[in-house]
Amino acid sequence: MPGLTARDIHNKEFKRKMRGYDVDEVNHFLDQIIKDYIEFEKTIQTQSVLNEHERYNQIEQLLQQLLYDVQQIREENRQLREQLREQLKGNSNGADHYSQPFYR
């Protein structure tokens, strides 16, 4: 956040000199600047919250995809183990040269 706040703008005092600016006109202009500045700060805060919300949504989507991928891998692993069991069962019925499984 910048070092200058709406309160700083409001509380700023200027020296008065002969043939200077109209004080009321300057104060009116500063009041407009303060209103714009406050709206600008609100916009920045709102955008920051929206960006954070979007980031959390992206993280949630990535986690859901990761969970799906893990479930798919588990299912593939289960199927491969089942195929391996079937192959080992078939090999043990037909030949005794496999005394131990080739996986650990």
Phi, psi and omega in degrees: 000141181294160182287340182267131179246170177299323179295320178300317179296315182297319186274356182296129177250137178247147176289144178262134178231160177299138179061030179274193181284157176292119185300316181296320179295318178297315180297319178297317179295317178297324177298320177295319178298318180299315179300314179297320181296317179297316178297320178298315178299317179297319180297317179298315180296317179297315180297322179297316178296317179297317179297318180294318178298316179297320179297317178295323177297318179295319178297318179298317179297319179296319179293321177296318178296319178297316178300316178300314180299318179297318178297320178296316180296319179298318179295317177299319179298316179300315180296318179295320177297320178296317178298319180295317177301316180296319179295317180293322178297317178295320180289323181288334177285327186262335184211141181261008183286353174257091180277335179229149177294150183273008176240161179233000000 
